[in-house]
Amino acid sequence: MADFNRLTETYDLKCSYILHPESLLMGNEAKILIKTHLTVNDRPCDLKLLKNTKIKLTTTSFIDNIPVTKTFENFEI
């Protein structure tokens, strides 16, 4: 017999992004550069392990202060 201590899995996903404000003008298509860092139990992990990914992007109108949300499902990493 031996003691066994199973730790709870903890996930941490951090993202940094670069966005040119000029691309947010009405009628333009914005390109966003995203840098991610995923860890599982404080160990770096490959993003390709993620399945059924969903990104929820919320922007706020500067003039009206109205939030606009768009969801991207099955995002390919």
PDB file of N, CA, C and O in Angstrom:
ATOM      1  N   MET A   1       0.846  -1.186   0.000  1.00  0.00           N
ATOM      2  CA  MET A   1       0.000   0.000   0.000  1.00  0.00           C
ATOM      3  C   MET A   1       0.885   1.241   0.000  1.00  0.00           C
ATOM      4  O   MET A   1       1.983   1.249   0.557  1.00  0.00           O
ATOM      5  N   ALA A   2       0.380   2.274  -0.634  1.00  0.00           N
ATOM      6  CA  ALA A   2       1.115   3.543  -0.697  1.00  0.00           C
ATOM      7  C   ALA A   2       0.112   4.682  -0.719  1.00  0.00           C
ATOM      8  O   ALA A   2      -1.040   4.517  -1.121  1.00  0.00           O
ATOM      9  N   ASP A   3       0.574   5.831  -0.283  1.00  0.00           N
ATOM     10  CA  ASP A   3      -0.277   7.022  -0.321  1.00  0.00           C
ATOM     11  C   ASP A   3      -0.264   7.611  -1.731  1.00  0.00           C
ATOM     12  O   ASP A   3       0.762   7.609  -2.412  1.00  0.00           O
ATOM     13  N   PHE A   4      -1.416   8.110  -2.149  1.00  0.00           N
ATOM     14  CA  PHE A   4      -1.529   8.727  -3.468  1.00  0.00           C
ATOM     15  C   PHE A   4      -2.300  10.027  -3.312  1.00  0.00           C
ATOM     16  O   PHE A   4      -3.413  10.039  -2.787  1.00  0.00           O
ATOM     17  N   ASN A   5      -1.712  11.105  -3.763  1.00  0.00           N
ATOM     18  CA  ASN A   5      -2.358  12.415  -3.669  1.00  0.00           C
ATOM     19  C   ASN A   5      -2.586  12.940  -5.078  1.00  0.00           C
ATOM     20  O   ASN A   5      -1.634  13.293  -5.774  1.00  0.00           O
ATOM     21  N   ARG A   6      -3.835  12.992  -5.498  1.00  0.00           N
ATOM     22  CA  ARG A   6      -4.163  13.474  -6.839  1.00  0.00           C
ATOM     23  C   ARG A   6      -4.502  14.956  -6.760  1.00  0.00           C
ATOM     24  O   ARG A   6      -5.412  15.365  -6.039  1.00  0.00           O
ATOM     25  N   LEU A   7      -3.750  15.750  -7.517  1.00  0.00           N
ATOM     26  CA  LEU A   7      -3.986  17.186  -7.534  1.00  0.00           C
ATOM     27  C   LEU A   7      -5.116  17.540  -8.503  1.00  0.00           C
ATOM     28  O   LEU A   7      -5.323  16.860  -9.508  1.00  0.00           O
ATOM     29  N   THR A   8      -5.833  18.603  -8.187  1.00  0.00           N
ATOM     30  CA  THR A   8      -6.875  19.097  -9.077  1.00  0.00           C
ATOM     31  C   THR A   8      -6.218  19.805 -10.252  1.00  0.00           C
ATOM     32  O   THR A   8      -5.258  20.555 -10.074  1.00  0.00           O
ATOM     33  N   GLU A   9      -6.733  19.569 -11.450  1.00  0.00           N
ATOM     34  CA  GLU A   9      -6.179  20.230 -12.630  1.00  0.00           C
ATOM     35  C   GLU A   9      -6.558  21.706 -12.622  1.00  0.00           C
ATOM     36  O   GLU A   9      -7.707  22.064 -12.364  1.00  0.00           O
ATOM     37  N   THR A  10      -5.587  22.545 -12.905  1.00  0.00           N
ATOM     38  CA  THR A  10      -5.846  23.975 -13.030  1.00  0.00           C
ATOM     39  C   THR A  10      -5.375  24.429 -14.403  1.00  0.00           C
ATOM     40  O   THR A  10      -4.274  24.101 -14.845  1.00  0.00           O
ATOM     41  N   TYR A  11      -6.219  25.175 -15.051  1.00  0.00           N
ATOM     42  CA  TYR A  11      -5.926  25.677 -16.389  1.00  0.00           C
ATOM     43  C   TYR A  11      -5.781  27.187 -16.329  1.00  0.00           C
ATOM     44  O   TYR A  11      -6.497  27.865 -15.593  1.00  0.00           O
ATOM     45  N   ASP A  12      -4.845  27.706 -17.114  1.00  0.00           N
ATOM     46  CA  ASP A  12      -4.651  29.154 -17.177  1.00  0.00           C
ATOM     47  C   ASP A  12      -4.319  29.517 -18.623  1.00  0.00           C
ATOM     48  O   ASP A  12      -3.346  29.023 -19.193  1.00  0.00           O
ATOM     49  N   LEU A  13      -5.141  30.383 -19.203  1.00  0.00           N
ATOM     50  CA  LEU A  13      -4.930  30.842 -20.573  1.00  0.00           C
ATOM     51  C   LEU A  13      -4.780  32.351 -20.548  1.00  0.00           C
ATOM     52  O   LEU A  13      -5.687  33.073 -20.135  1.00  0.00           O
ATOM     53  N   LYS A  14      -3.622  32.820 -20.996  1.00  0.00           N
ATOM     54  CA  LYS A  14      -3.369  34.253 -21.053  1.00  0.00           C
ATOM     55  C   LYS A  14      -3.195  34.643 -22.512  1.00  0.00           C
ATOM     56  O   LYS A  14      -2.575  33.918 -23.291  1.00  0.00           O
ATOM     57  N   CYS A  15      -3.741  35.784 -22.871  1.00  0.00           N
ATOM     58  CA  CYS A  15      -3.665  36.265 -24.256  1.00  0.00           C
ATOM     59  C   CYS A  15      -3.199  37.708 -24.289  1.00  0.00           C
ATOM     60  O   CYS A  15      -3.569  38.525 -23.445  1.00  0.00           O
ATOM     61  N   SER A  16      -2.390  37.993 -25.273  1.00  0.00           N
ATOM     62  CA  SER A  16      -2.001  39.364 -25.594  1.00  0.00           C
ATOM     63  C   SER A  16      -2.399  39.583 -27.041  1.00  0.00           C
ATOM     64  O   SER A  16      -2.372  38.651 -27.844  1.00  0.00           O
ATOM     65  N   TYR A  17      -2.764  40.802 -27.374  1.00  0.00           N
ATOM     66  CA  TYR A  17      -3.168  41.042 -28.754  1.00  0.00           C
ATOM     67  C   TYR A  17      -2.669  42.398 -29.232  1.00  0.00           C
ATOM     68  O   TYR A  17      -2.412  43.307 -28.443  1.00  0.00           O
ATOM     69  N   ILE A  18      -2.541  42.502 -30.553  1.00  0.00           N
ATOM     70  CA  ILE A  18      -2.164  43.745 -31.209  1.00  0.00           C
ATOM     71  C   ILE A  18      -3.249  44.036 -32.232  1.00  0.00           C
ATOM     72  O   ILE A  18      -3.598  43.182 -33.046  1.00  0.00           O
ATOM     73  N   LEU A  19      -3.773  45.242 -32.181  1.00  0.00           N
ATOM     74  CA  LEU A  19      -4.844  45.648 -33.079  1.00  0.00           C
ATOM     75  C   LEU A  19      -4.598  47.087 -33.502  1.00  0.00           C
ATOM     76  O   LEU A  19      -4.403  47.958 -32.654  1.00  0.00           O
ATOM     77  N   HIS A  20      -4.606  47.343 -34.794  1.00  0.00           N
ATOM     78  CA  HIS A  20      -4.456  48.709 -35.280  1.00  0.00           C
ATOM     79  C   HIS A  20      -5.807  49.401 -35.204  1.00  0.00           C
ATOM     80  O   HIS A  20      -6.767  48.915 -35.802  1.00  0.00           O
ATOM     81  N   PRO A  21      -5.920  50.532 -34.482  1.00  0.00           N
ATOM     82  CA  PRO A  21      -7.200  51.227 -34.341  1.00  0.00           C
ATOM     83  C   PRO A  21      -7.814  51.633 -35.682  1.00  0.00           C
ATOM     84  O   PRO A  21      -9.037  51.704 -35.798  1.00  0.00           O
ATOM     85  N   GLU A  22      -6.987  51.901 -36.696  1.00  0.00           N
ATOM     86  CA  GLU A  22      -7.514  52.303 -37.997  1.00  0.00           C
ATOM     87  C   GLU A  22      -8.346  51.200 -38.644  1.00  0.00           C
ATOM     88  O   GLU A  22      -9.226  51.478 -39.459  1.00  0.00           O
ATOM     89  N   SER A  23      -8.067  49.944 -38.279  1.00  0.00           N
ATOM     90  CA  SER A  23      -8.798  48.830 -38.889  1.00  0.00           C
ATOM     91  C   SER A  23     -10.198  48.678 -38.313  1.00  0.00           C
ATOM     92  O   SER A  23     -10.993  47.893 -38.830  1.00  0.00           O
ATOM     93  N   LEU A  24     -10.515  49.415 -37.251  1.00  0.00           N
ATOM     94  CA  LEU A  24     -11.839  49.312 -36.646  1.00  0.00           C
ATOM     95  C   LEU A  24     -12.852  50.279 -37.251  1.00  0.00           C
ATOM     96  O   LEU A  24     -13.970  50.397 -36.750  1.00  0.00           O
ATOM     97  N   LEU A  25     -12.475  50.966 -38.314  1.00  0.00           N
ATOM     98  CA  LEU A  25     -13.405  51.867 -38.971  1.00  0.00           C
ATOM     99  C   LEU A  25     -14.509  51.056 -39.639  1.00  0.00           C
ATOM    100  O   LEU A  25     -14.283  49.940 -40.108  1.00  0.00           O
ATOM    101  N   MET A  26     -15.699  51.634 -39.672  1.00  0.00           N
ATOM    102  CA  MET A  26     -16.856  50.943 -40.231  1.00  0.00           C
ATOM    103  C   MET A  26     -16.592  50.531 -41.685  1.00  0.00           C
ATOM    104  O   MET A  26     -16.135  51.339 -42.493  1.00  0.00           O
ATOM    105  N   GLY A  27     -16.876  49.300 -41.996  1.00  0.00           N
ATOM    106  CA  GLY A  27     -16.694  48.787 -43.343  1.00  0.00           C
ATOM    107  C   GLY A  27     -15.352  48.109 -43.563  1.00  0.00           C
ATOM    108  O   GLY A  27     -15.162  47.449 -44.586  1.00  0.00           O
ATOM    109  N   ASN A  28     -14.424  48.251 -42.638  1.00  0.00           N
ATOM    110  CA  ASN A  28     -13.114  47.605 -42.766  1.00  0.00           C
ATOM    111  C   ASN A  28     -13.132  46.229 -42.119  1.00  0.00           C
ATOM    112  O   ASN A  28     -13.960  45.946 -41.253  1.00  0.00           O
ATOM    113  N   GLU A  29     -12.214  45.383 -42.547  1.00  0.00           N
ATOM    114  CA  GLU A  29     -12.039  44.071 -41.924  1.00  0.00           C
ATOM    115  C   GLU A  29     -10.786  44.136 -41.071  1.00  0.00           C
ATOM    116  O   GLU A  29      -9.691  44.365 -41.584  1.00  0.00           O
ATOM    117  N   ALA A  30     -10.944  43.937 -39.773  1.00  0.00           N
ATOM    118  CA  ALA A  30      -9.825  44.073 -38.835  1.00  0.00           C
ATOM    119  C   ALA A  30      -9.032  42.775 -38.762  1.00  0.00           C
ATOM    120  O   ALA A  30      -9.596  41.681 -38.771  1.00  0.00           O
ATOM    121  N   LYS A  31      -7.719  42.917 -38.691  1.00  0.00           N
ATOM    122  CA  LYS A  31      -6.837  41.778 -38.459  1.00  0.00           C
ATOM    123  C   LYS A  31      -6.241  41.941 -37.072  1.00  0.00           C
ATOM    124  O   LYS A  31      -5.739  43.007 -36.716  1.00  0.00           O
ATOM    125  N   ILE A  32      -6.305  40.872 -36.301  1.00  0.00           N
ATOM    126  CA  ILE A  32      -5.826  40.899 -34.928  1.00  0.00           C
ATOM    127  C   ILE A  32      -4.729  39.863 -34.780  1.00  0.00           C
ATOM    128  O   ILE A  32      -4.899  38.709 -35.173  1.00  0.00           O
ATOM    129  N   LEU A  33      -3.607  40.271 -34.214  1.00  0.00           N
ATOM    130  CA  LEU A  33      -2.505  39.361 -33.924  1.00  0.00           C
ATOM    131  C   LEU A  33      -2.632  38.956 -32.455  1.00  0.00           C
ATOM    132  O   LEU A  33      -2.606  39.806 -31.564  1.00  0.00           O
ATOM    133  N   ILE A  34      -2.770  37.656 -32.211  1.00  0.00           N
ATOM    134  CA  ILE A  34      -2.991  37.152 -30.856  1.00  0.00           C
ATOM    135  C   ILE A  34      -1.834  36.253 -30.448  1.00  0.00           C
ATOM    136  O   ILE A  34      -1.438  35.360 -31.197  1.00  0.00           O
ATOM    137  N   LYS A  35      -1.292  36.493 -29.256  1.00  0.00           N
ATOM    138  CA  LYS A  35      -0.254  35.630 -28.688  1.00  0.00           C
ATOM    139  C   LYS A  35      -0.838  35.002 -27.424  1.00  0.00           C
ATOM    140  O   LYS A  35      -1.305  35.708 -26.530  1.00  0.00           O
ATOM    141  N   THR A  36      -0.808  33.696 -27.361  1.00  0.00           N
ATOM    142  CA  THR A  36      -1.421  32.992 -26.235  1.00  0.00           C
ATOM    143  C   THR A  36      -0.390  32.199 -25.445  1.00  0.00           C
ATOM    144  O   THR A  36       0.682  31.858 -25.944  1.00  0.00           O
ATOM    145  N   HIS A  37      -0.748  31.920 -24.202  1.00  0.00           N
ATOM    146  CA  HIS A  37       0.100  31.108 -23.326  1.00  0.00           C
ATOM    147  C   HIS A  37      -0.829  30.254 -22.468  1.00  0.00           C
ATOM    148  O   HIS A  37      -1.533  30.768 -21.599  1.00  0.00           O
ATOM    149  N   LEU A  38      -0.823  28.951 -22.719  1.00  0.00           N
ATOM    150  CA  LEU A  38      -1.686  28.015 -22.000  1.00  0.00           C
ATOM    151  C   LEU A  38      -0.849  27.178 -21.061  1.00  0.00           C
ATOM    152  O   LEU A  38       0.180  26.629 -21.456  1.00  0.00           O
ATOM    153  N   THR A  39      -1.291  27.076 -19.810  1.00  0.00           N
ATOM    154  CA  THR A  39      -0.629  26.198 -18.848  1.00  0.00           C
ATOM    155  C   THR A  39      -1.664  25.291 -18.177  1.00  0.00           C
ATOM    156  O   THR A  39      -2.798  25.693 -17.916  1.00  0.00           O
ATOM    157  N   VAL A  40      -1.239  24.074 -17.911  1.00  0.00           N
ATOM    158  CA  VAL A  40      -2.039  23.124 -17.141  1.00  0.00           C
ATOM    159  C   VAL A  40      -1.197  22.734 -15.941  1.00  0.00           C
ATOM    160  O   VAL A  40      -0.096  22.207 -16.101  1.00  0.00           O
ATOM    161  N   ASN A  41      -1.694  22.984 -14.757  1.00  0.00           N
ATOM    162  CA  ASN A  41      -0.953  22.753 -13.513  1.00  0.00           C
ATOM    163  C   ASN A  41       0.416  23.438 -13.553  1.00  0.00           C
ATOM    164  O   ASN A  41       1.430  22.850 -13.176  1.00  0.00           O
ATOM    165  N   ASP A  42       0.426  24.671 -14.010  1.00  0.00           N
ATOM    166  CA  ASP A  42       1.616  25.512 -14.080  1.00  0.00           C
ATOM    167  C   ASP A  42       2.702  24.980 -15.030  1.00  0.00           C
ATOM    168  O   ASP A  42       3.872  25.341 -14.899  1.00  0.00           O
ATOM    169  N   ARG A  43       2.322  24.138 -15.966  1.00  0.00           N
ATOM    170  CA  ARG A  43       3.262  23.635 -16.973  1.00  0.00           C
ATOM    171  C   ARG A  43       2.773  24.085 -18.354  1.00  0.00           C
ATOM    172  O   ARG A  43       1.582  23.987 -18.652  1.00  0.00           O
ATOM    173  N   PRO A  44       3.689  24.577 -19.194  1.00  0.00           N
ATOM    174  CA  PRO A  44       3.283  25.007 -20.538  1.00  0.00           C
ATOM    175  C   PRO A  44       2.638  23.861 -21.314  1.00  0.00           C
ATOM    176  O   PRO A  44       3.054  22.707 -21.207  1.00  0.00           O
ATOM    177  N   CYS A  45       1.620  24.199 -22.092  1.00  0.00           N
ATOM    178  CA  CYS A  45       0.862  23.195 -22.819  1.00  0.00           C
ATOM    179  C   CYS A  45       0.620  23.689 -24.250  1.00  0.00           C
ATOM    180  O   CYS A  45       0.502  24.894 -24.477  1.00  0.00           O
ATOM    181  N   ASP A  46       0.548  22.776 -25.203  1.00  0.00           N
ATOM    182  CA  ASP A  46       0.328  23.120 -26.601  1.00  0.00           C
ATOM    183  C   ASP A  46      -1.146  23.456 -26.825  1.00  0.00           C
ATOM    184  O   ASP A  46      -2.031  22.744 -26.349  1.00  0.00           O
ATOM    185  N   LEU A  47      -1.404  24.546 -27.554  1.00  0.00           N
ATOM    186  CA  LEU A  47      -2.782  24.972 -27.821  1.00  0.00           C
ATOM    187  C   LEU A  47      -3.533  23.995 -28.709  1.00  0.00           C
ATOM    188  O   LEU A  47      -4.764  24.011 -28.731  1.00  0.00           O
ATOM    189  N   LYS A  48      -2.829  23.150 -29.435  1.00  0.00           N
ATOM    190  CA  LYS A  48      -3.487  22.193 -30.314  1.00  0.00           C
ATOM    191  C   LYS A  48      -4.271  21.142 -29.538  1.00  0.00           C
ATOM    192  O   LYS A  48      -5.058  20.399 -30.124  1.00  0.00           O
ATOM    193  N   LEU A  49      -4.066  21.075 -28.243  1.00  0.00           N
ATOM    194  CA  LEU A  49      -4.819  20.134 -27.412  1.00  0.00           C
ATOM    195  C   LEU A  49      -6.246  20.612 -27.146  1.00  0.00           C
ATOM    196  O   LEU A  49      -7.093  19.828 -26.718  1.00  0.00           O
ATOM    197  N   LEU A  50      -6.513  21.887 -27.395  1.00  0.00           N
ATOM    198  CA  LEU A  50      -7.847  22.435 -27.159  1.00  0.00           C
ATOM    199  C   LEU A  50      -8.822  21.919 -28.213  1.00  0.00           C
ATOM    200  O   LEU A  50      -8.497  21.870 -29.399  1.00  0.00           O
ATOM    201  N   LYS A  51     -10.006  21.539 -27.777  1.00  0.00           N
ATOM    202  CA  LYS A  51     -11.045  21.040 -28.674  1.00  0.00           C
ATOM    203  C   LYS A  51     -12.306  21.885 -28.473  1.00  0.00           C
ATOM    204  O   LYS A  51     -12.537  22.436 -27.397  1.00  0.00           O
ATOM    205  N   ASN A  52     -13.106  21.975 -29.519  1.00  0.00           N
ATOM    206  CA  ASN A  52     -14.373  22.719 -29.479  1.00  0.00           C
ATOM    207  C   ASN A  52     -14.180  24.135 -28.946  1.00  0.00           C
ATOM    208  O   ASN A  52     -14.889  24.568 -28.037  1.00  0.00           O
ATOM    209  N   THR A  53     -13.227  24.840 -29.509  1.00  0.00           N
ATOM    210  CA  THR A  53     -12.915  26.182 -29.030  1.00  0.00           C
ATOM    211  C   THR A  53     -13.985  27.178 -29.453  1.00  0.00           C
ATOM    212  O   THR A  53     -14.605  27.052 -30.509  1.00  0.00           O
ATOM    213  N   LYS A  54     -14.178  28.168 -28.595  1.00  0.00           N
ATOM    214  CA  LYS A  54     -15.137  29.233 -28.851  1.00  0.00           C
ATOM    215  C   LYS A  54     -14.513  30.544 -28.373  1.00  0.00           C
ATOM    216  O   LYS A  54     -14.014  30.631 -27.252  1.00  0.00           O
ATOM    217  N   ILE A  55     -14.548  31.555 -29.232  1.00  0.00           N
ATOM    218  CA  ILE A  55     -14.042  32.868 -28.859  1.00  0.00           C
ATOM    219  C   ILE A  55     -15.215  33.830 -28.825  1.00  0.00           C
ATOM    220  O   ILE A  55     -16.003  33.906 -29.768  1.00  0.00           O
ATOM    221  N   LYS A  56     -15.319  34.556 -27.737  1.00  0.00           N
ATOM    222  CA  LYS A  56     -16.370  35.558 -27.584  1.00  0.00           C
ATOM    223  C   LYS A  56     -15.694  36.926 -27.526  1.00  0.00           C
ATOM    224  O   LYS A  56     -14.952  37.224 -26.590  1.00  0.00           O
ATOM    225  N   LEU A  57     -15.957  37.749 -28.531  1.00  0.00           N
ATOM    226  CA  LEU A  57     -15.343  39.066 -28.647  1.00  0.00           C
ATOM    227  C   LEU A  57     -16.393  40.129 -28.384  1.00  0.00           C
ATOM    228  O   LEU A  57     -17.431  40.164 -29.045  1.00  0.00           O
ATOM    229  N   THR A  58     -16.123  41.000 -27.413  1.00  0.00           N
ATOM    230  CA  THR A  58     -17.038  42.084 -27.089  1.00  0.00           C
ATOM    231  C   THR A  58     -16.324  43.413 -27.262  1.00  0.00           C
ATOM    232  O   THR A  58     -15.283  43.654 -26.650  1.00  0.00           O
ATOM    233  N   THR A  59     -16.887  44.269 -28.094  1.00  0.00           N
ATOM    234  CA  THR A  59     -16.359  45.615 -28.283  1.00  0.00           C
ATOM    235  C   THR A  59     -17.420  46.608 -27.819  1.00  0.00           C
ATOM    236  O   THR A  59     -18.610  46.293 -27.794  1.00  0.00           O
ATOM    237  N   THR A  60     -16.980  47.802 -27.456  1.00  0.00           N
ATOM    238  CA  THR A  60     -17.900  48.830 -26.973  1.00  0.00           C
ATOM    239  C   THR A  60     -17.800  50.048 -27.869  1.00  0.00           C
ATOM    240  O   THR A  60     -16.709  50.534 -28.166  1.00  0.00           O
ATOM    241  N   SER A  61     -18.952  50.529 -28.291  1.00  0.00           N
ATOM    242  CA  SER A  61     -19.007  51.720 -29.127  1.00  0.00           C
ATOM    243  C   SER A  61     -18.513  52.923 -28.329  1.00  0.00           C
ATOM    244  O   SER A  61     -18.962  53.160 -27.207  1.00  0.00           O
ATOM    245  N   PHE A  62     -17.591  53.676 -28.909  1.00  0.00           N
ATOM    246  CA  PHE A  62     -17.024  54.838 -28.222  1.00  0.00           C
ATOM    247  C   PHE A  62     -18.064  55.938 -28.008  1.00  0.00           C
ATOM    248  O   PHE A  62     -18.076  56.594 -26.967  1.00  0.00           O
ATOM    249  N   ILE A  63     -18.926  56.132 -28.986  1.00  0.00           N
ATOM    250  CA  ILE A  63     -19.911  57.222 -28.907  1.00  0.00           C
ATOM    251  C   ILE A  63     -21.087  56.853 -28.016  1.00  0.00           C
ATOM    252  O   ILE A  63     -21.420  57.599 -27.095  1.00  0.00           O
ATOM    253  N   ASP A  64     -21.720  55.713 -28.276  1.00  0.00           N
ATOM    254  CA  ASP A  64     -22.936  55.316 -27.558  1.00  0.00           C
ATOM    255  C   ASP A  64     -22.673  54.454 -26.331  1.00  0.00           C
ATOM    256  O   ASP A  64     -23.571  54.252 -25.513  1.00  0.00           O
ATOM    257  N   ASN A  65     -21.457  53.946 -26.196  1.00  0.00           N
ATOM    258  CA  ASN A  65     -21.097  53.058 -25.095  1.00  0.00           C
ATOM    259  C   ASN A  65     -21.963  51.792 -25.083  1.00  0.00           C
ATOM    260  O   ASN A  65     -22.334  51.287 -24.023  1.00  0.00           O
ATOM    261  N   ILE A  66     -22.273  51.295 -26.277  1.00  0.00           N
ATOM    262  CA  ILE A  66     -23.104  50.100 -26.424  1.00  0.00           C
ATOM    263  C   ILE A  66     -22.206  48.914 -26.736  1.00  0.00           C
ATOM    264  O   ILE A  66     -21.426  48.974 -27.686  1.00  0.00           O
ATOM    265  N   PRO A  67     -22.295  47.828 -25.957  1.00  0.00           N
ATOM    266  CA  PRO A  67     -21.455  46.652 -26.242  1.00  0.00           C
ATOM    267  C   PRO A  67     -21.986  45.854 -27.434  1.00  0.00           C
ATOM    268  O   PRO A  67     -23.194  45.673 -27.589  1.00  0.00           O
ATOM    269  N   VAL A  68     -21.066  45.383 -28.267  1.00  0.00           N
ATOM    270  CA  VAL A  68     -21.400  44.528 -29.403  1.00  0.00           C
ATOM    271  C   VAL A  68     -20.593  43.249 -29.232  1.00  0.00           C
ATOM    272  O   VAL A  68     -19.370  43.294 -29.094  1.00  0.00           O
ATOM    273  N   THR A  69     -21.283  42.101 -29.241  1.00  0.00           N
ATOM    274  CA  THR A  69     -20.629  40.816 -29.010  1.00  0.00           C
ATOM    275  C   THR A  69     -20.732  39.936 -30.249  1.00  0.00           C
ATOM    276  O   THR A  69     -21.796  39.832 -30.859  1.00  0.00           O
ATOM    277  N   LYS A  70     -19.637  39.312 -30.611  1.00  0.00           N
ATOM    278  CA  LYS A  70     -19.604  38.358 -31.720  1.00  0.00           C
ATOM    279  C   LYS A  70     -18.909  37.093 -31.220  1.00  0.00           C
ATOM    280  O   LYS A  70     -17.888  37.161 -30.537  1.00  0.00           O
ATOM    281  N   THR A  71     -19.472  35.951 -31.567  1.00  0.00           N
ATOM    282  CA  THR A  71     -18.919  34.669 -31.141  1.00  0.00           C
ATOM    283  C   THR A  71     -18.379  33.908 -32.351  1.00  0.00           C
ATOM    284  O   THR A  71     -19.047  33.810 -33.380  1.00  0.00           O
ATOM    285  N   PHE A  72     -17.166  33.370 -32.220  1.00  0.00           N
ATOM    286  CA  PHE A  72     -16.551  32.544 -33.240  1.00  0.00           C
ATOM    287  C   PHE A  72     -16.444  31.137 -32.670  1.00  0.00           C
ATOM    288  O   PHE A  72     -15.742  30.920 -31.682  1.00  0.00           O
ATOM    289  N   GLU A  73     -17.145  30.166 -33.292  1.00  0.00           N
ATOM    290  CA  GLU A  73     -17.110  28.803 -32.800  1.00  0.00           C
ATOM    291  C   GLU A  73     -16.202  27.947 -33.664  1.00  0.00           C
ATOM    292  O   GLU A  73     -15.963  28.249 -34.833  1.00  0.00           O
ATOM    293  N   ASN A  74     -15.694  26.863 -33.063  1.00  0.00           N
ATOM    294  CA  ASN A  74     -14.775  25.936 -33.731  1.00  0.00           C
ATOM    295  C   ASN A  74     -13.601  26.692 -34.346  1.00  0.00           C
ATOM    296  O   ASN A  74     -13.233  26.474 -35.500  1.00  0.00           O
ATOM    297  N   PHE A  75     -13.035  27.569 -33.561  1.00  0.00           N
ATOM    298  CA  PHE A  75     -11.906  28.391 -33.990  1.00  0.00           C
ATOM    299  C   PHE A  75     -10.703  27.486 -34.198  1.00  0.00           C
ATOM    300  O   PHE A  75     -10.351  26.704 -33.315  1.00  0.00           O
ATOM    301  N   GLU A  76     -10.079  27.587 -35.351  1.00  0.00           N
ATOM    302  CA  GLU A  76      -8.927  26.748 -35.674  1.00  0.00           C
ATOM    303  C   GLU A  76      -7.643  27.412 -35.204  1.00  0.00           C
ATOM    304  O   GLU A  76      -7.344  28.542 -35.590  1.00  0.00           O
ATOM    305  N   ILE A  77      -6.893  26.715 -34.380  1.00  0.00           N
ATOM    306  CA  ILE A  77      -5.667  27.274 -33.814  1.00  0.00           C
ATOM    307  C   ILE A  77      -4.482  26.807 -34.621  1.00  0.00           C
ATOM    308  O   ILE A  77      -3.345  27.164 -34.313  1.00  0.00           O
TER     309      ILE A  77
END
